Amino acid sequence: MWIANQRIDAAATGGWIDSEDPATEEVIGRVPAGGAADVERAVAAARDASDGWRYTAANDRAELLHEAVARSTEQHDELVELLTREQGKARPEQEEEAEWALTSLRYYAELGRNGSGRVIPSGEPRSQLNMVLKEPYGVVGAIVPWNYPLLLLAWKLAPALAAGNTVVIKPSELTSLVTLRWIESCFDHFPPGVINVVTGTGAEAGEALVAHPDVRVIAMTGSVATGQRIASVAAPMMKHLHLELGGKDAFVVGPDADLETAADALAYAALLNAGQVCTSAERVLVPAGMRDGFAEAVTAKVADLRLGHGLDAGTDLGPMAADRFRDKVTAHVEDAVSRGARVVTGGGRPDRPGWFFEPTVLVDVDDDMVIATEETFGPTIPISTYDRLDEVIGRVNASTMGLGATLRSSDPLAIKRFYEGVKVGTVWINDPLTDNYAGPFGGMKMTGGGRELGPEGLETFLETKHVHWDFSQDRKDWWFPYGAGEDDV
Ligand code: NAD
């Protein structure tokens, strides 16, 4: 673990968690299984550093973030290799993750220099000043998943630090090695206690962080179930929660779409990171008359993709991150097949070591099948049909989650109706899964409502305070007793 710029080599209770390469099933390292005592120590360090960091000049904070970018760039190859070994996806995707993470650091380093707040009109403009201040909360708990461990950490860490908060990180138990390596090798020039890492399970280390009274903000990305648990633990303390939870994104093929390029776009949107992306295309809606041609085009794209170790040149799809995630994918496929869906390609586990699952295309999928309602988080492409574009918005909105949605079309009227009608945080027209640092990312409904990136991603780590300042200490005539003024008259 990493507390007050010191490497902590064992948890208070002495337990350990193995980290495995999901493509080979080999143990590649281990991290301490931290718990409440370790969280206590990390939060104390973060609290002690809090005042000093809050009053560090924003420009100095920005320079420290830029220095972390420079160090990360020097360590790029080593970090990407470890990230690939621990997380699994193909190397080009890991390269992108590492680069995007640094862009986030650069973006918030600069945004943080601007500060914020405003002066508003006073009741007595000559003798009063009214200000809206934006202040750091203090200690932020950052709880991170395994699918983009550096990127999703950077989206929390960079704005939290730029806003003047100190941070305690709880990485996923599946990707703690790379998180620790990144922080200890690229951020140890920050003042001690400003950034801390406690490794451990969600139930032990994660929950202790959420329950700690000195942690005023929990910024968490993960599943809806974990978000609900965190919300219930945090509720008695009225903590500020920033939750980025699961999705069930729809990919809609418009009647005017070109089938070949739509199939290419879908293969990318559904199979990036073996489908383990919160914004993966998890439901596909295609005009009934185009179904067979489209399914054929998608199957042809998928059949050419190569499964392999993320570090091997030519690998398109790595393994799933843990064996247990394959069970969920299998259950979703089996439920669909038992209720009338047909597997066109894939559907099983290839005969090789590692937690691979074949890219799987299904047709005849109904909206009430589990694969169309619950997050699968695997390499599946379930295809359903529609008769009229009018019905699509209601079907997209039938999900309890609302992260993103894609439409392939060039019809401006259809596009406008679509982006106005769908209840999701991001709408992609033709170009799925493309993020923009200036554009807030997050979801509606049970996806949690948090927003990362853009000014909104900084704002979430700032608390608002209104200061009303009267320059004089004069008595006001509306104070008690009420009768006094009338008697004078
Ligand atoms: P998860 O919910 O299992 O775990 C996420 C983090 O929460 C981990 O660090 C885990 O240890 C921790 N945690 C678990 N239980 C906890 C508890 N009781 N208290 C505190 N912390 C706890 O999710 P995962 O499997 O790591 O990630 C996949 C999920 O993340 C998917 O549902 C995916 O959609 C979602 N996700 C969402 C976004 C987004 O921006 N909306 C982005 C990526 C992933």
Boltz pocket constraint, residues with backbone or C-beta under 6 A from the ligand:
constraints:
  - pocket:
      binder: B
      contacts: [[A, 143], [A, 144], [A, 145], [A, 146], [A, 147], [A, 152], [A, 170], [A, 171], [A, 172], [A, 173], [A, 200], [A, 201], [A, 202], [A, 203], [A, 205], [A, 206], [A, 207], [A, 210], [A, 220], [A, 221], [A, 222], [A, 223], [A, 224], [A, 225], [A, 226], [A, 227], [A, 229], [A, 230], [A, 244], [A, 245], [A, 246], [A, 247], [A, 277], [A, 278], [A, 279], [A, 375], [A, 377], [A, 403], [A, 441], [A, 442], [A, 443], [A, 447]]
      max_distance: 6.0
